[in-house]
Amino acid sequence: MKIQLLLQNFIRIASRRIYKKLENIDIEVNELKGKNLPTWEVVIPNRKSIGLIEKVEGRYRATTSKTSNILFANSLESSINDLLSYFTLHEK
């Protein structure tokens, strides 16, 4: 009985940490001109830059602004989604 209650409490606490309130984040993706590689900046308007995305050898390399972590993806859309997911989980 005690183990079951402890397990239920643990699951309740863990689920509160995992399931945060969903919210929409408005972003802009701006292509930066004058770079050697095709480059895009992902920003939250009037707040801050989330990161940069560069097309390198057919793949997209996203670099987070705050921690400079690097994420690779096969498309620009996937790279933007990866960058937003990383921002939401680790940097927000």
PyRosetta script that sets phi, psi and omega in degrees:
from pyrosetta import init, pose_from_sequence

init()
pose = pose_from_sequence("MKIQLLLQNFIRIASRRIYKKLENIDIEVNELKGKNLPTWEVVIPNRKSIGLIEKVEGRYRATTSKTSNILFANSLESSINDLLSYFTLHEK")
pose.set_psi(1, -46.3)
pose.set_omega(1, 179.7)
pose.set_phi(2, -63.6)
pose.set_psi(2, -40.8)
pose.set_omega(2, -179.6)
pose.set_phi(3, -63.5)
pose.set_psi(3, -41.5)
pose.set_omega(3, -179.7)
pose.set_phi(4, -64.1)
pose.set_psi(4, -42.2)
pose.set_omega(4, 178.9)
pose.set_phi(5, -66.4)
pose.set_psi(5, -41.2)
pose.set_omega(5, 177.5)
pose.set_phi(6, -62.3)
pose.set_psi(6, -42.0)
pose.set_omega(6, 179.0)
pose.set_phi(7, -64.2)
pose.set_psi(7, -43.2)
pose.set_omega(7, 178.2)
pose.set_phi(8, -62.5)
pose.set_psi(8, -42.2)
pose.set_omega(8, 177.8)
pose.set_phi(9, -64.5)
pose.set_psi(9, -41.2)
pose.set_omega(9, 178.6)
pose.set_phi(10, -61.9)
pose.set_psi(10, -45.5)
pose.set_omega(10, 179.8)
pose.set_phi(11, -62.8)
pose.set_psi(11, -42.1)
pose.set_omega(11, 179.4)
pose.set_phi(12, -62.1)
pose.set_psi(12, -44.9)
pose.set_omega(12, 179.9)
pose.set_phi(13, -66.2)
pose.set_psi(13, -45.0)
pose.set_omega(13, -179.5)
pose.set_phi(14, -62.9)
pose.set_psi(14, -40.2)
pose.set_omega(14, -178.3)
pose.set_phi(15, -68.5)
pose.set_psi(15, -30.6)
pose.set_omega(15, 176.8)
pose.set_phi(16, -66.4)
pose.set_psi(16, -35.0)
pose.set_omega(16, -179.6)
pose.set_phi(17, -74.9)
pose.set_psi(17, -34.9)
pose.set_omega(17, -176.7)
pose.set_phi(18, -78.1)
pose.set_psi(18, -46.1)
pose.set_omega(18, -173.9)
pose.set_phi(19, -95.0)
pose.set_psi(19, 88.7)
pose.set_omega(19, 175.7)
pose.set_phi(20, -85.7)
pose.set_psi(20, 164.0)
pose.set_omega(20, 177.9)
pose.set_phi(21, -63.7)
pose.set_psi(21, 130.2)
pose.set_omega(21, 178.3)
pose.set_phi(22, -76.4)
pose.set_psi(22, 140.4)
pose.set_omega(22, 176.9)
pose.set_phi(23, -145.2)
pose.set_psi(23, 152.1)
pose.set_omega(23, 177.3)
pose.set_phi(24, -86.7)
pose.set_psi(24, 138.6)
pose.set_omega(24, 176.0)
pose.set_phi(25, -118.5)
pose.set_psi(25, 118.6)
pose.set_omega(25, 175.2)
pose.set_phi(26, -76.3)
pose.set_psi(26, 134.1)
pose.set_omega(26, 178.6)
pose.set_phi(27, -133.1)
pose.set_psi(27, 162.5)
pose.set_omega(27, 170.7)
pose.set_phi(28, -125.4)
pose.set_psi(28, 141.3)
pose.set_omega(28, 174.6)
pose.set_phi(29, -117.4)
pose.set_psi(29, 111.8)
pose.set_omega(29, -175.5)
pose.set_phi(30, -111.9)
pose.set_psi(30, 127.6)
pose.set_omega(30, 176.0)
pose.set_phi(31, -77.6)
pose.set_psi(31, 132.3)
pose.set_omega(31, 179.9)
pose.set_phi(32, -97.9)
pose.set_psi(32, 125.4)
pose.set_omega(32, 179.8)
pose.set_phi(33, -90.3)
pose.set_psi(33, 159.6)
pose.set_omega(33, 175.5)
pose.set_phi(34, 81.6)
pose.set_psi(34, 14.3)
pose.set_omega(34, 178.1)
pose.set_phi(35, -101.9)
pose.set_psi(35, 156.6)
pose.set_omega(35, 177.3)
pose.set_phi(36, -67.3)
pose.set_psi(36, -35.4)
pose.set_omega(36, 179.8)
pose.set_phi(37, -110.6)
pose.set_psi(37, 150.5)
pose.set_omega(37, 172.3)
pose.set_phi(38, -58.9)
pose.set_psi(38, 125.1)
pose.set_omega(38, -172.0)
pose.set_phi(39, -135.8)
pose.set_psi(39, 139.7)
pose.set_omega(39, 177.0)
pose.set_phi(40, -128.2)
pose.set_psi(40, 145.2)
pose.set_omega(40, 175.2)
pose.set_phi(41, -110.4)
pose.set_psi(41, 130.8)
pose.set_omega(41, 178.1)
pose.set_phi(42, -103.5)
pose.set_psi(42, 120.8)
pose.set_omega(42, -176.1)
pose.set_phi(43, -132.8)
pose.set_psi(43, 153.5)
pose.set_omega(43, 167.2)
pose.set_phi(44, -92.9)
pose.set_psi(44, 117.9)
pose.set_omega(44, -174.9)
pose.set_phi(45, -52.7)
pose.set_psi(45, 134.1)
pose.set_omega(45, 177.0)
pose.set_phi(46, 63.0)
pose.set_psi(46, 14.2)
pose.set_omega(46, 178.8)
pose.set_phi(47, -125.6)
pose.set_psi(47, -74.4)
pose.set_omega(47, -176.6)
pose.set_phi(48, -163.7)
pose.set_psi(48, 167.6)
pose.set_omega(48, 176.6)
pose.set_phi(49, -85.2)
pose.set_psi(49, 135.9)
pose.set_omega(49, 176.9)
pose.set_phi(50, -88.9)
pose.set_psi(50, -38.5)
pose.set_omega(50, 179.2)
pose.set_phi(51, 173.0)
pose.set_psi(51, 178.6)
pose.set_omega(51, 178.1)
pose.set_phi(52, -114.6)
pose.set_psi(52, 146.7)
pose.set_omega(52, 176.1)
pose.set_phi(53, -123.8)
pose.set_psi(53, 129.3)
pose.set_omega(53, 178.2)
pose.set_phi(54, -123.2)
pose.set_psi(54, 143.0)
pose.set_omega(54, 175.5)
pose.set_phi(55, -92.9)
pose.set_psi(55, 113.4)
pose.set_omega(55, -176.4)
pose.set_phi(56, -125.3)
pose.set_psi(56, 116.9)
pose.set_omega(56, 176.7)
pose.set_phi(57, 51.3)
pose.set_psi(57, 45.7)
pose.set_omega(57, 176.6)
pose.set_phi(58, 81.5)
pose.set_psi(58, -5.1)
pose.set_omega(58, 177.3)
pose.set_phi(59, -115.5)
pose.set_psi(59, 162.1)
pose.set_omega(59, -179.6)
pose.set_phi(60, -107.8)
pose.set_psi(60, 124.4)
pose.set_omega(60, -178.9)
pose.set_phi(61, -108.9)
pose.set_psi(61, 115.4)
pose.set_omega(61, 177.8)
pose.set_phi(62, -100.2)
pose.set_psi(62, 132.4)
pose.set_omega(62, 177.8)
pose.set_phi(63, -118.6)
pose.set_psi(63, 122.4)
pose.set_omega(63, -178.7)
pose.set_phi(64, -71.2)
pose.set_psi(64, 143.1)
pose.set_omega(64, -177.0)
pose.set_phi(65, -70.0)
pose.set_psi(65, -44.0)
pose.set_omega(65, -172.2)
pose.set_phi(66, -74.3)
pose.set_psi(66, -47.0)
pose.set_omega(66, -172.8)
pose.set_phi(67, -112.1)
pose.set_psi(67, -2.7)
pose.set_omega(67, -179.6)
pose.set_phi(68, 59.0)
pose.set_psi(68, 26.1)
pose.set_omega(68, 174.1)
pose.set_phi(69, -72.4)
pose.set_psi(69, 150.4)
pose.set_omega(69, -176.3)
pose.set_phi(70, -114.2)
pose.set_psi(70, 133.2)
pose.set_omega(70, 178.5)
pose.set_phi(71, -125.9)
pose.set_psi(71, 135.6)
pose.set_omega(71, 179.1)
pose.set_phi(72, -109.0)
pose.set_psi(72, 146.4)
pose.set_omega(72, 177.8)
pose.set_phi(73, -148.4)
pose.set_psi(73, 166.0)
pose.set_omega(73, -178.2)
pose.set_phi(74, -93.4)
pose.set_psi(74, -11.7)
pose.set_omega(74, 178.7)
pose.set_phi(75, -141.7)
pose.set_psi(75, 161.3)
pose.set_omega(75, 179.3)
pose.set_phi(76, -64.4)
pose.set_psi(76, -42.6)
pose.set_omega(76, 179.5)
pose.set_phi(77, -60.6)
pose.set_psi(77, -44.3)
pose.set_omega(77, 178.3)
pose.set_phi(78, -63.7)
pose.set_psi(78, -38.7)
pose.set_omega(78, 179.5)
pose.set_phi(79, -65.3)
pose.set_psi(79, -41.0)
pose.set_omega(79, 176.8)
pose.set_phi(80, -62.6)
pose.set_psi(80, -45.1)
pose.set_omega(80, 179.0)
pose.set_phi(81, -62.5)
pose.set_psi(81, -41.7)
pose.set_omega(81, 178.2)
pose.set_phi(82, -62.3)
pose.set_psi(82, -43.1)
pose.set_omega(82, -180.0)
pose.set_phi(83, -63.7)
pose.set_psi(83, -42.4)
pose.set_omega(83, 178.2)
pose.set_phi(84, -66.2)
pose.set_psi(84, -40.7)
pose.set_omega(84, 177.9)
pose.set_phi(85, -62.5)
pose.set_psi(85, -45.2)
pose.set_omega(85, 179.6)
pose.set_phi(86, -62.2)
pose.set_psi(86, -44.0)
pose.set_omega(86, 179.3)
pose.set_phi(87, -60.1)
pose.set_psi(87, -45.8)
pose.set_omega(87, -178.0)
pose.set_phi(88, -63.8)
pose.set_psi(88, -40.5)
pose.set_omega(88, -176.6)
pose.set_phi(89, -80.4)
pose.set_psi(89, -36.4)
pose.set_omega(89, -168.5)
pose.set_phi(90, -116.5)
pose.set_psi(90, -24.4)
pose.set_omega(90, -171.0)
pose.set_phi(91, -116.7)
pose.set_psi(91, -13.9)
pose.set_omega(91, -174.6)
pose.set_phi(92, -67.6)
pose.dump_pdb("model.pdb")
